[in-house]
Amino acid sequence: MIYGERIRFRAPERSDIPLWVAWLNDPEVLQGLSLYMPISIASEEKWFEGLQSRSDSDQVFVIEVRMPDSPEGWKPVGNVGLHGIDWRSRAAEYGIFIGEKTLWNQGYGTEATRLILQYGFNTLNLNRIFLRVYETNSRAIRAYEKAGFVQEGRMRQAEFREGRYIDVLYMSVLRDEFTE
């Protein structure tokens, strides 16, 4: 497990699948993700089975929030990961989603982002972590900036969402920037 102040990351379990399917079929959750088709239990089970054969260059964790009043003490709220790690260039792409909408706007995305950066730079010895985000996802952009990401590029009208084309922003943070 990887622990933060109010959250922790853990490995995904088969029992998480129904929760993920519920989140990933929620139109509000999907607004910030590249997914646009409904997700079935069967397709999510297939994805889960594939996790076992993935290399260390594609890591996915479940984000859990400390809930003192819960019997388990922790509640899953989303997923986070570093993908396509290039071990020669020491770079990876970051991805996150908070599916538990009742916990949006409480700083968990920012905390998860800082925690994955700490893991990526201090444990995996990465030098650059980057992401792609839709220009319309202001909540995510704010969280990324708080964690140290800076915009480094824009792909104009690169994504079609809700009847219109939107820009996709590229953001990154370097190890030196994070440790300052």
N, CA, C and O atoms as a DFTB+ gen file, in Angstrom:
720 C
 N C O
     1  1       0.836      -1.186       0.000
     2  2       0.000       0.000       0.000
     3  2       0.878       1.247       0.000
     4  3       1.999       1.248       0.510
     5  1       0.346       2.273      -0.572
     6  2       1.013       3.569      -0.609
     7  2       0.098       4.537       0.125
     8  3      -1.048       4.738      -0.275
     9  1       0.602       5.136       1.198
    10  2      -0.235       5.965       2.064
    11  2       0.046       7.446       1.900
    12  3       1.198       7.866       1.791
    13  1      -1.021       8.232       1.882
    14  2      -0.963       9.678       1.945
    15  2      -1.560      10.116       3.270
    16  3      -1.704       9.317       4.195
    17  1      -1.902      11.379       3.351
    18  2      -2.477      11.904       4.587
    19  2      -3.909      11.405       4.808
    20  3      -4.247      10.940       5.896
    21  1      -4.746      11.504       3.770
    22  2      -6.152      11.095       3.891
    23  2      -6.529       9.955       2.959
    24  3      -7.658       9.467       2.993
    25  1      -5.586       9.532       2.129
    26  2      -5.862       8.499       1.128
    27  2      -4.781       7.435       1.151
    28  3      -3.733       7.591       1.777
    29  1      -5.067       6.350       0.449
    30  2      -4.055       5.337       0.190
    31  2      -4.331       4.736      -1.174
    32  3      -5.449       4.794      -1.685
    33  1      -3.289       4.158      -1.753
    34  2      -3.401       3.409      -2.999
    35  2      -3.222       1.940      -2.667
    36  3      -2.372       1.569      -1.857
    37  1      -4.035       1.111      -3.304
    38  2      -3.893      -0.325      -3.153
    39  2      -4.074      -0.982      -4.511
    40  3      -4.528      -0.354      -5.467
    41  1      -3.713      -2.250      -4.577
    42  2      -3.886      -3.012      -5.811
    43  2      -5.367      -3.247      -6.083
    44  3      -6.151      -3.391      -5.145
    45  1      -5.756      -3.286      -7.345
    46  2      -7.153      -3.573      -7.684
    47  2      -7.521      -5.018      -7.339
    48  3      -6.690      -5.922      -7.427
    49  1      -8.763      -5.214      -6.952
    50  2      -9.300      -6.546      -6.643
    51  2     -10.529      -6.801      -7.508
    52  3     -11.209      -5.865      -7.927
    53  1     -10.803      -8.061      -7.767
    54  2     -11.967      -8.431      -8.568
    55  2     -13.251      -7.838      -7.984
    56  3     -14.158      -7.472      -8.730
    57  1     -13.331      -7.743      -6.677
    58  2     -14.532      -7.218      -6.017
    59  2     -14.771      -5.735      -6.331
    60  3     -15.858      -5.224      -6.062
    61  1     -13.775      -5.035      -6.895
    62  2     -13.930      -3.628      -7.271
    63  2     -14.714      -3.450      -8.576
    64  3     -15.223      -2.362      -8.846
    65  1     -14.812      -4.488      -9.370
    66  2     -15.362      -4.374     -10.728
    67  2     -16.764      -3.767     -10.766
    68  3     -16.985      -2.853     -11.559
    69  1     -17.724      -4.220      -9.956
    70  2     -19.061      -3.600     -10.046
    71  2     -19.055      -2.100      -9.751
    72  3     -19.814      -1.346     -10.360
    73  1     -18.223      -1.674      -8.843
    74  2     -18.121      -0.255      -8.518
    75  2     -17.565       0.526      -9.706
    76  3     -18.081       1.589     -10.049
    77  1     -16.502      -0.006     -10.338
    78  2     -15.917       0.664     -11.506
    79  2     -16.935       0.787     -12.627
    80  3     -17.042       1.834     -13.265
    81  1     -17.686      -0.292     -12.867
    82  2     -18.675      -0.279     -13.945
    83  2     -19.728       0.792     -13.667
    84  3     -20.134       1.514     -14.577
    85  1     -20.167       0.895     -12.430
    86  2     -21.144       1.937     -12.074
    87  2     -20.564       3.326     -12.342
    88  3     -21.232       4.172     -12.936
    89  1     -19.335       3.563     -11.910
    90  2     -18.710       4.867     -12.131
    91  2     -18.527       5.156     -13.611
    92  3     -18.846       6.248     -14.082
    93  1     -18.012       4.177     -14.340
    94  2     -17.667       4.392     -15.749
    95  2     -18.887       4.425     -16.666
    96  3     -18.749       4.689     -17.861
    97  1     -20.057       4.166     -16.139
    98  2     -21.295       4.326     -16.893
    99  2     -22.051       5.581     -16.470
   100  3     -23.184       5.797     -16.902
   101  1     -21.442       6.399     -15.638
   102  2     -22.049       7.648     -15.191
   103  2     -21.569       8.776     -16.125
   104  3     -20.372       9.052     -16.196
   105  1     -22.501       9.425     -16.838
   106  2     -22.097      10.472     -17.791
   107  2     -21.272      11.596     -17.172
   108  3     -20.388      12.142     -17.832
   109  1     -21.544      11.951     -15.918
   110  2     -20.762      13.021     -15.279
   111  2     -19.317      12.594     -15.059
   112  3     -18.401      13.392     -15.255
   113  1     -19.103      11.351     -14.655
   114  2     -17.745      10.839     -14.449
   115  2     -17.011      10.777     -15.783
   116  3     -15.822      11.089     -15.855
   117  1     -17.713      10.377     -16.838
   118  2     -17.087      10.211     -18.155
   119  2     -16.678      11.525     -18.812
   120  3     -15.869      11.512     -19.740
   121  1     -17.207      12.646     -18.364
   122  2     -16.900      13.922     -19.012
   123  2     -15.410      14.196     -19.105
   124  3     -14.963      14.824     -20.065
   125  1     -14.632      13.744     -18.136
   126  2     -13.203      14.005     -18.154
   127  2     -12.368      12.844     -18.669
   128  3     -11.141      12.940     -18.711
   129  1     -13.013      11.744     -19.062
   130  2     -12.278      10.559     -19.487
   131  2     -12.402      10.345     -20.989
   132  3     -13.318      10.869     -21.623
   133  1     -11.481       9.578     -21.554
   134  2     -11.515       9.317     -22.989
   135  2     -12.569       8.267     -23.360
   136  3     -12.858       8.080     -24.541
   137  1     -13.136       7.594     -22.383
   138  2     -14.190       6.616     -22.653
   139  2     -15.467       7.322     -23.076
   140  3     -15.750       8.430     -22.623
   141  1     -16.233       6.683     -23.940
   142  2     -17.511       7.272     -24.333
   143  2     -18.580       6.211     -24.577
   144  3     -19.746       6.552     -24.777
   145  1     -18.211       4.953     -24.564
   146  2     -19.166       3.861     -24.755
   147  2     -19.502       3.243     -23.402
   148  3     -18.674       3.254     -22.491
   149  1     -20.722       2.700     -23.266
   150  2     -21.051       2.017     -22.014
   151  2     -20.094       0.854     -21.745
   152  3     -19.615       0.203     -22.673
   153  1     -19.826       0.607     -20.470
   154  2     -18.924      -0.450     -20.027
   155  2     -19.768      -1.566     -19.406
   156  3     -20.679      -1.302     -18.620
   157  1     -19.460      -2.800     -19.762
   158  2     -20.164      -3.943     -19.179
   159  2     -19.294      -4.603     -18.116
   160  3     -18.079      -4.406     -18.076
   161  1     -19.929      -5.379     -17.269
   162  2     -19.180      -6.168     -16.280
   163  2     -18.186      -7.067     -17.002
   164  3     -17.035      -7.187     -16.582
   165  1     -18.628      -7.702     -18.091
   166  2     -17.761      -8.626     -18.835
   167  2     -16.526      -7.919     -19.387
   168  3     -15.419      -8.450     -19.300
   169  1     -16.708      -6.721     -19.955
   170  2     -15.538      -6.018     -20.510
   171  2     -14.602      -5.555     -19.408
   172  3     -13.384      -5.554     -19.588
   173  1     -15.157      -5.163     -18.268
   174  2     -14.299      -4.739     -17.152
   175  2     -13.574      -5.940     -16.547
   176  3     -12.430      -5.811     -16.109
   177  1     -14.219      -7.102     -16.515
   178  2     -13.548      -8.320     -16.043
   179  2     -12.385      -8.685     -16.972
   180  3     -11.322      -9.103     -16.514
   181  1     -12.600      -8.522     -18.267
   182  2     -11.533      -8.799     -19.241
   183  2     -10.359      -7.846     -19.010
   184  3      -9.202      -8.265     -19.026
   185  1     -10.664      -6.556     -18.794
   186  2      -9.608      -5.578     -18.503
   187  2      -8.872      -5.982     -17.233
   188  3      -7.643      -5.939     -17.184
   189  1      -9.628      -6.376     -16.198
   190  2      -9.026      -6.769     -14.923
   191  2      -8.097      -7.970     -15.114
   192  3      -6.992      -7.989     -14.571
   193  1      -8.532      -8.963     -15.873
   194  2      -7.694     -10.143     -16.131
   195  2      -6.390      -9.734     -16.818
   196  3      -5.337     -10.319     -16.564
   197  1      -6.469      -8.738     -17.678
   198  2      -5.277      -8.260     -18.371
   199  2      -4.269      -7.583     -17.460
   200  3      -3.087      -7.498     -17.792
   201  1      -4.731      -7.101     -16.311
   202  2      -3.803      -6.451     -15.378
   203  2      -2.698      -7.397     -14.937
   204  3      -1.562      -6.974     -14.722
   205  1      -3.028      -8.668     -14.802
   206  2      -2.053      -9.649     -14.328
   207  2      -0.886      -9.830     -15.304
   208  3       0.230     -10.155     -14.898
   209  1      -1.159      -9.617     -16.586
   210  2      -0.111      -9.824     -17.583
   211  2       0.603      -8.529     -17.964
   212  3       1.524      -8.549     -18.781
   213  1       0.197      -7.427     -17.393
   214  2       0.856      -6.156     -17.716
   215  2       2.250      -6.104     -17.120
   216  3       2.542      -6.712     -16.091
   217  1       3.084      -5.367     -17.795
   218  2       4.441      -5.196     -17.295
   219  2       4.449      -4.113     -16.221
   220  3       3.433      -3.471     -15.952
   221  1       5.591      -3.933     -15.630
   222  2       5.752      -2.895     -14.619
   223  2       5.633      -1.496     -15.213
   224  3       5.623      -0.511     -14.476
   225  1       5.542      -1.400     -16.541
   226  2       5.448      -0.083     -17.159
   227  2       4.011       0.418     -17.236
   228  3       3.762       1.489     -17.790
   229  1       3.070      -0.334     -16.694
   230  2       1.670       0.090     -16.699
   231  2       1.061      -0.270     -15.352
   232  3       0.669      -1.416     -15.132
   233  1       0.981       0.692     -14.461
   234  2       0.563       0.443     -13.090
   235  2      -0.754       1.133     -12.787
   236  3      -0.932       2.312     -13.090
   237  1      -1.679       0.388     -12.186
   238  2      -2.981       0.921     -11.804
   239  2      -3.201       0.653     -10.325
   240  3      -2.936      -0.446      -9.837
   241  1      -3.686       1.663      -9.615
   242  2      -4.001       1.525      -8.197
   243  2      -5.431       1.990      -7.948
   244  3      -5.964       2.815      -8.690
   245  1      -6.038       1.459      -6.909
   246  2      -7.326       1.939      -6.430
   247  2      -7.041       3.028      -5.403
   248  3      -6.203       2.849      -4.520
   249  1      -7.738       4.154      -5.519
   250  2      -7.642       5.229      -4.531
   251  2      -8.689       4.948      -3.459
   252  3      -9.867       4.762      -3.762
   253  1      -8.252       4.920      -2.217
   254  2      -9.177       4.767      -1.108
   255  2      -9.042       5.962      -0.175
   256  3      -7.948       6.482       0.045
   257  1     -10.186       6.388       0.371
   258  2     -10.244       7.515       1.295
   259  2     -10.502       6.975       2.699
   260  3     -11.322       6.079       2.898
   261  1      -9.782       7.544       3.665
   262  2      -9.980       7.152       5.068
   263  2     -11.376       7.599       5.499
   264  3     -11.729       8.773       5.386
   265  1     -12.165       6.639       5.996
   266  2     -13.529       6.901       6.466
   267  2     -13.658       6.327       7.869
   268  3     -13.988       5.150       8.016
   269  1     -13.406       7.125       8.903
   270  2     -13.403       6.614      10.279
   271  2     -14.711       5.952      10.697
   272  3     -14.705       5.042      11.525
   273  1     -15.841       6.403      10.128
   274  2     -17.123       5.834      10.523
   275  2     -17.482       4.568       9.746
   276  3     -18.508       3.947      10.023
   277  1     -16.648       4.179       8.776
   278  2     -16.890       2.968       7.988
   279  2     -16.321       1.753       8.716
   280  3     -15.276       1.857       9.359
   281  1     -16.996       0.592       8.626
   282  2     -16.475      -0.616       9.292
   283  2     -15.079      -1.017       8.801
   284  3     -14.255      -1.501       9.577
   285  1     -14.824      -0.811       7.502
   286  2     -13.509      -1.153       6.943
   287  2     -12.481      -0.047       7.186
   288  3     -11.276      -0.294       7.152
   289  1     -12.964       1.171       7.430
   290  2     -12.064       2.291       7.656
   291  2     -11.623       2.990       6.384
   292  3     -11.089       4.097       6.447
   293  1     -11.837       2.362       5.213
   294  2     -11.420       2.922       3.933
   295  2     -12.531       2.716       2.912
   296  3     -13.256       1.722       2.954
   297  1     -12.649       3.670       1.997
   298  2     -13.672       3.589       0.952
   299  2     -13.024       3.833      -0.405
   300  3     -12.348       4.847      -0.581
   301  1     -13.212       2.927      -1.374
   302  2     -12.681       3.178      -2.717
   303  2     -13.425       4.344      -3.368
   304  3     -14.650       4.434      -3.296
   305  1     -12.661       5.236      -4.002
   306  2     -13.269       6.411      -4.633
   307  2     -12.853       6.597      -6.087
   308  3     -13.436       7.427      -6.785
   309  1     -11.861       5.846      -6.562
   310  2     -11.408       6.001      -7.936
   311  2     -10.166       5.189      -8.214
   312  3      -9.766       4.331      -7.428
   313  1      -9.562       5.482      -9.361
   314  2      -8.338       4.800      -9.798
   315  2      -7.294       5.832     -10.191
   316  3      -7.610       6.966     -10.552
   317  1      -6.060       5.410     -10.111
   318  2      -4.936       6.260     -10.482
   319  2      -3.864       5.360     -11.084
   320  3      -3.763       4.187     -10.725
   321  1      -3.069       5.901     -11.993
   322  2      -2.023       5.056     -12.556
   323  2      -0.959       5.823     -13.311
   324  3      -1.141       6.975     -13.705
   325  1       0.146       5.150     -13.494
   326  2       1.226       5.608     -14.363
   327  2       1.298       4.611     -15.498
   328  3       1.415       3.406     -15.275
   329  1       1.228       5.120     -16.722
   330  2       1.077       4.241     -17.873
   331  2       2.195       4.455     -18.893
   332  3       2.749       5.546     -19.022
   333  1       2.501       3.395     -19.598
   334  2       3.495       3.483     -20.673
   335  2       4.830       4.001     -20.198
   336  3       5.439       4.846     -20.855
   337  1       5.292       3.510     -19.075
   338  2       6.558       3.997     -18.541
   339  2       7.693       3.679     -19.511
   340  3       7.886       2.534     -19.920
   341  1       8.424       4.707     -19.860
   342  2       9.605       4.580     -20.709
   343  2      10.809       4.598     -19.769
   344  3      11.208       5.653     -19.278
   345  1      11.380       3.420     -19.527
   346  2      12.450       3.299     -18.526
   347  2      13.746       3.951     -18.986
   348  3      14.559       4.336     -18.146
   349  1      13.967       4.090     -20.294
   350  2      15.175       4.742     -20.782
   351  2      15.086       6.251     -20.596
   352  3      16.039       6.880     -20.137
   353  1      13.932       6.836     -20.954
   354  2      13.749       8.276     -20.807
   355  2      13.224       8.665     -19.433
   356  3      13.159       9.848     -19.099
   357  1      12.847       7.654     -18.628
   358  2      12.350       7.870     -17.256
   359  2      11.092       8.750     -17.260
   360  3      10.984       9.705     -16.492
   361  1      10.142       8.404     -18.149
   362  2       8.918       9.185     -18.291
   363  2       7.698       8.266     -18.258
   364  3       7.782       7.087     -18.601
   365  1       6.563       8.831     -17.838
   366  2       5.307       8.075     -17.795
   367  2       4.135       9.017     -17.959
   368  3       4.233      10.214     -17.687
   369  1       3.015       8.453     -18.410
   370  2       1.767       9.212     -18.508
   371  2       0.909       8.925     -17.283
   372  3       0.787       7.781     -16.846
   373  1       0.326       9.967     -16.747
   374  2      -0.501       9.891     -15.548
   375  2      -1.974       9.869     -15.915
   376  3      -2.417      10.590     -16.809
   377  1      -2.725       9.033     -15.212
   378  2      -4.167       8.999     -15.391
   379  2      -4.864       8.841     -14.049
   380  3      -4.365       8.148     -13.161
   381  1      -6.009       9.479     -13.902
   382  2      -6.768       9.418     -12.655
   383  2      -8.238       9.632     -12.956
   384  3      -8.599      10.329     -13.903
   385  1      -9.080       9.022     -12.136
   386  2     -10.470       9.443     -12.079
   387  2     -11.002       9.190     -10.681
   388  3     -10.710       8.173     -10.052
   389  1     -11.789      10.144     -10.216
   390  2     -12.514       9.997      -8.960
   391  2     -13.952       9.712      -9.364
   392  3     -14.642      10.585      -9.891
   393  1     -14.397       8.491      -9.116
   394  2     -15.740       8.092      -9.522
   395  2     -16.798       8.383      -8.488
   396  3     -17.980       8.481      -8.814
   397  1     -16.386       8.522      -7.244
   398  2     -17.333       8.764      -6.142
   399  2     -17.661      10.251      -6.101
   400  3     -16.941      11.039      -5.487
   401  1     -18.756      10.629      -6.761
   402  2     -19.088      12.046      -6.946
   403  2     -19.380      12.777      -5.635
   404  3     -19.208      13.994      -5.557
   405  1     -19.818      12.051      -4.609
   406  2     -20.089      12.713      -3.319
   407  2     -18.813      13.250      -2.685
   408  3     -18.871      14.062      -1.762
   409  1     -17.656      12.798      -3.179
   410  2     -16.376      13.251      -2.623
   411  2     -15.610      14.160      -3.585
   412  3     -14.432      14.437      -3.364
   413  1     -16.267      14.624      -4.649
   414  2     -15.641      15.589      -5.542
   415  2     -15.458      16.918      -4.807
   416  3     -16.183      17.219      -3.859
   417  1     -14.497      17.696      -5.250
   418  2     -14.237      19.052      -4.732
   419  2     -13.828      19.062      -3.263
   420  3     -14.115      20.019      -2.543
   421  1     -13.158      18.003      -2.819
   422  2     -12.680      17.951      -1.442
   423  2     -11.170      17.764      -1.367
   424  3     -10.630      17.478      -0.298
   425  1     -10.487      17.926      -2.499
   426  2      -9.029      17.862      -2.511
   427  2      -8.440      16.472      -2.672
   428  3      -7.218      16.322      -2.639
   429  1      -9.267      15.456      -2.843
   430  2      -8.729      14.096      -2.966
   431  2      -7.960      13.906      -4.281
   432  3      -6.958      13.191      -4.315
   433  1      -8.427      14.544      -5.359
   434  2      -7.711      14.450      -6.634
   435  2      -6.329      15.069      -6.554
   436  3      -5.360      14.520      -7.080
   437  1      -6.242      16.216      -5.892
   438  2      -4.943      16.872      -5.720
   439  2      -4.032      16.019      -4.857
   440  3      -2.855      15.852      -5.173
   441  1      -4.564      15.480      -3.770
   442  2      -3.743      14.641      -2.892
   443  2      -3.275      13.383      -3.611
   444  3      -2.121      12.977      -3.469
   445  1      -4.167      12.763      -4.382
   446  2      -3.785      11.562      -5.138
   447  2      -2.719      11.891      -6.177
   448  3      -1.800      11.105      -6.406
   449  1      -2.848      13.051      -6.801
   450  2      -1.864      13.460      -7.811
   451  2      -0.500      13.681      -7.166
   452  3       0.515      13.227      -7.695
   453  1      -0.467      14.365      -6.047
   454  2       0.817      14.579      -5.351
   455  2       1.422      13.252      -4.894
   456  3       2.636      13.063      -4.969
   457  1       0.581      12.339      -4.424
   458  2       1.076      11.054      -3.934
   459  2       1.642      10.212      -5.077
   460  3       2.668       9.554      -4.903
   461  1       0.995      10.221      -6.235
   462  2       1.513       9.437      -7.360
   463  2       2.796      10.072      -7.901
   464  3       3.683       9.364      -8.376
   465  1       2.899      11.401      -7.833
   466  2       4.150      12.051      -8.243
   467  2       5.283      11.657      -7.303
   468  3       6.390      11.351      -7.748
   469  1       5.006      11.665      -6.026
   470  2       6.013      11.245      -5.046
   471  2       6.454       9.806      -5.328
   472  3       7.647       9.506      -5.324
   473  1       5.499       8.935      -5.568
   474  2       5.808       7.535      -5.897
   475  2       6.615       7.448      -7.194
   476  3       7.620       6.740      -7.261
   477  1       6.168       8.171      -8.219
   478  2       6.853       8.111      -9.516
   479  2       8.277       8.631      -9.467
   480  3       9.177       8.035     -10.059
   481  1       8.491       9.731      -8.769
   482  2       9.829      10.317      -8.721
   483  2      10.727       9.637      -7.684
   484  3      11.900       9.383      -7.959
   485  1      10.200       9.347      -6.515
   486  2      11.039       8.839      -5.429
   487  2      11.171       7.323      -5.378
   488  3      12.176       6.813      -4.883
   489  1      10.185       6.598      -5.875
   490  2      10.252       5.140      -5.858
   491  2      10.658       4.568      -7.214
   492  3      11.514       3.687      -7.296
   493  1      10.031       5.081      -8.282
   494  2      10.325       4.560      -9.622
   495  2      11.491       5.274     -10.299
   496  3      11.958       4.827     -11.347
   497  1      11.966       6.374      -9.721
   498  2      13.076       7.136     -10.271
   499  2      12.752       7.718     -11.649
   500  3      13.607       7.743     -12.535
   501  1      11.505       8.187     -11.822
   502  2      11.130       8.835     -13.071
   503  2      11.653      10.259     -13.084
   504  3      11.952      10.831     -12.036
   505  1      11.764      10.830     -14.285
   506  2      12.209      12.215     -14.429
   507  2      11.092      13.128     -14.918
   508  3      11.114      14.331     -14.656
   509  1      10.107      12.561     -15.631
   510  2       9.032      13.374     -16.221
   511  2       7.733      12.593     -16.161
   512  3       7.682      11.425     -16.548
   513  1       6.692      13.234     -15.679
   514  2       5.357      12.642     -15.675
   515  2       4.439      13.627     -16.388
   516  3       4.397      14.811     -16.053
   517  1       3.709      13.125     -17.369
   518  2       2.861      14.001     -18.177
   519  2       1.435      13.460     -18.191
   520  3       1.171      12.330     -17.779
   521  1       0.525      14.302     -18.679
   522  2      -0.870      13.904     -18.784
   523  2      -1.529      14.675     -19.913
   524  3      -0.996      15.656     -20.432
   525  1      -2.704      14.192     -20.272
   526  2      -3.576      14.880     -21.219
   527  2      -4.879      15.181     -20.499
   528  3      -5.389      14.339     -19.759
   529  1      -5.421      16.371     -20.707
   530  2      -6.664      16.763     -20.051
   531  2      -7.469      17.629     -21.013
   532  3      -6.911      18.426     -21.767
   533  1      -8.786      17.461     -20.976
   534  2      -9.659      18.275     -21.817
   535  2      -9.707      19.701     -21.284
   536  3      -9.755      19.925     -20.075
   537  1      -9.693      20.658     -22.203
   538  2      -9.747      22.069     -21.807
   539  2     -10.996      22.385     -20.986
   540  3     -11.004      23.356     -20.230
   541  1     -12.033      21.593     -21.121
   542  2     -13.297      21.815     -20.415
   543  2     -13.282      21.275     -18.987
   544  3     -14.228      21.509     -18.234
   545  1     -12.235      20.562     -18.603
   546  2     -12.171      19.935     -17.280
   547  2     -11.406      20.846     -16.309
   548  3     -10.292      20.533     -15.888
   549  1     -12.020      21.958     -15.974
   550  2     -11.332      22.960     -15.146
   551  2     -11.005      22.439     -13.750
   552  3      -9.988      22.827     -13.176
   553  1     -11.837      21.579     -13.199
   554  2     -11.575      21.037     -11.856
   555  2     -10.276      20.223     -11.880
   556  3      -9.446      20.358     -10.981
   557  1     -10.100      19.391     -12.892
   558  2      -8.881      18.588     -12.997
   559  2      -7.663      19.464     -13.257
   560  3      -6.612      19.262     -12.648
   561  1      -7.793      20.421     -14.146
   562  2      -6.665      21.309     -14.458
   563  2      -6.192      22.014     -13.190
   564  3      -4.989      22.121     -12.952
   565  1      -7.128      22.493     -12.381
   566  2      -6.784      23.161     -11.126
   567  2      -6.025      22.210     -10.193
   568  3      -5.029      22.601      -9.585
   569  1      -6.497      20.962     -10.082
   570  2      -5.828      19.981      -9.218
   571  2      -4.418      19.692      -9.721
   572  3      -3.482      19.594      -8.928
   573  1      -4.267      19.556     -11.025
   574  2      -2.941      19.272     -11.586
   575  2      -1.980      20.432     -11.343
   576  3      -0.821      20.218     -10.987
   577  1      -2.460      21.652     -11.534
   578  2      -1.607      22.813     -11.299
   579  2      -1.199      22.905      -9.832
   580  3      -0.049      23.225      -9.534
   581  1      -2.117      22.632      -8.918
   582  2      -1.783      22.646      -7.488
   583  2      -0.694      21.629      -7.177
   584  3       0.135      21.851      -6.295
   585  1      -0.695      20.517      -7.898
   586  2       0.295      19.464      -7.658
   587  2       1.625      19.737      -8.360
   588  3       2.596      19.014      -8.135
   589  1       1.685      20.776      -9.213
   590  2       2.950      21.139      -9.841
   591  2       3.014      20.969     -11.348
   592  3       4.033      21.303     -11.952
   593  1       1.967      20.462     -11.973
   594  2       1.967      20.324     -13.431
   595  2       1.893      21.695     -14.096
   596  3       1.253      22.613     -13.583
   597  1       2.552      21.817     -15.236
   598  2       2.465      23.028     -16.051
   599  2       2.038      22.625     -17.459
   600  3       2.360      21.539     -17.942
   601  1       1.310      23.525     -18.097
   602  2       0.875      23.249     -19.467
   603  2       2.062      23.382     -20.395
   604  3       2.816      24.353     -20.328
   605  1       2.218      22.400     -21.258
   606  2       3.332      22.465     -22.205
   607  2       2.879      22.378     -23.648
   608  3       3.693      22.517     -24.561
   609  1       1.599      22.150     -23.870
   610  2       1.115      22.085     -25.243
   611  2      -0.395      21.983     -25.310
   612  3      -1.075      21.763     -24.308
   613  1      -0.896      22.149     -26.521
   614  2      -2.333      22.103     -26.760
   615  2      -2.565      21.474     -28.126
   616  3      -1.980      21.889     -29.127
   617  1      -3.408      20.487     -28.146
   618  2      -3.851      19.900     -29.414
   619  2      -5.236      20.483     -29.698
   620  3      -6.212      20.167     -29.018
   621  1      -5.294      21.326     -30.702
   622  2      -6.524      22.050     -30.995
   623  2      -7.596      21.130     -31.575
   624  3      -7.335      20.348     -32.489
   625  1      -8.796      21.239     -31.031
   626  2      -9.968      20.489     -31.481
   627  2      -9.657      19.009     -31.687
   628  3     -10.045      18.417     -32.694
   629  1      -8.959      18.424     -30.732
   630  2      -8.500      17.038     -30.855
   631  2      -9.510      16.012     -30.353
   632  3      -9.346      14.814     -30.586
   633  1     -10.546      16.471     -29.668
   634  2     -11.531      15.541     -29.097
   635  2     -12.934      16.048     -29.410
   636  3     -13.206      17.246     -29.338
   637  1     -13.816      15.120     -29.758
   638  2     -15.212      15.472     -30.023
   639  2     -16.038      15.052     -28.821
   640  3     -16.106      13.866     -28.499
   641  1     -16.666      16.008     -28.158
   642  2     -17.458      15.765     -26.950
   643  2     -18.745      16.571     -27.004
   644  3     -18.730      17.772     -27.275
   645  1     -19.841      15.907     -26.747
   646  2     -21.142      16.551     -26.622
   647  2     -21.425      17.507     -27.779
   648  3     -21.858      18.642     -27.577
   649  1     -21.174      17.029     -28.984
   650  2     -21.533      17.785     -30.177
   651  2     -20.572      18.865     -30.611
   652  3     -20.884      19.644     -31.511
   653  1     -19.385      18.931     -29.977
   654  2     -18.417      19.952     -30.386
   655  2     -16.992      19.438     -30.189
   656  3     -16.744      18.490     -29.444
   657  1     -16.080      20.088     -30.873
   658  2     -14.673      19.747     -30.745
   659  2     -14.048      20.592     -29.639
   660  3     -14.314      21.788     -29.522
   661  1     -13.212      19.944     -28.832
   662  2     -12.523      20.654     -27.750
   663  2     -11.023      20.388     -27.839
   664  3     -10.582      19.405     -28.436
   665  1     -10.258      21.281     -27.235
   666  2      -8.809      21.131     -27.209
   667  2      -8.399      20.142     -26.116
   668  3      -9.074      19.990     -25.098
   669  1      -7.286      19.488     -26.359
   670  2      -6.673      18.609     -25.358
   671  2      -5.360      19.256     -24.948
   672  3      -4.502      19.540     -25.784
   673  1      -5.217      19.483     -23.646
   674  2      -4.005      20.106     -23.116
   675  2      -3.013      19.037     -22.685
   676  3      -3.396      18.004     -22.136
   677  1      -1.740      19.295     -22.938
   678  2      -0.657      18.459     -22.418
   679  2      -0.029      19.212     -21.251
   680  3       0.302      20.393     -21.357
   681  1       0.125      18.507     -20.142
   682  2       0.754      19.084     -18.952
   683  2       1.812      18.106     -18.465
   684  3       1.711      16.901     -18.695
   685  1       2.827      18.634     -17.789
   686  2       3.860      17.760     -17.243
   687  2       4.484      18.390     -16.012
   688  3       4.338      19.581     -15.738
   689  1       5.187      17.533     -15.282
   690  2       6.007      17.994     -14.164
   691  2       7.299      17.192     -14.210
   692  3       7.291      15.988     -14.466
   693  1       8.399      17.871     -13.959
   694  2       9.715      17.234     -13.941
   695  2      10.140      16.981     -12.505
   696  3       9.683      17.655     -11.582
   697  1      11.009      16.013     -12.329
   698  2      11.490      15.680     -10.985
   699  2      12.034      16.908     -10.258
   700  3      11.692      17.141      -9.099
   701  1      12.873      17.690     -10.925
   702  2      13.471      18.867     -10.293
   703  2      12.414      19.855      -9.841
   704  3      12.550      20.462      -8.779
   705  1      11.357      20.027     -10.633
   706  2      10.279      20.948     -10.264
   707  2       9.516      20.428      -9.047
   708  3       9.105      21.202      -8.182
   709  1       9.334      19.124      -8.992
   710  2       8.576      18.523      -7.905
   711  2       9.340      18.579      -6.583
   712  3       8.742      18.776      -5.525
   713  1      10.648      18.407      -6.644
   714  2      11.435      18.370      -5.418
   715  2      11.774      19.755      -4.875
   716  3      12.248      19.880      -3.745
   717  1      11.533      20.804      -5.680
   718  2      11.833      22.172      -5.219
   719  2      10.884      22.607      -4.124
   720  3      10.993      23.726      -3.622
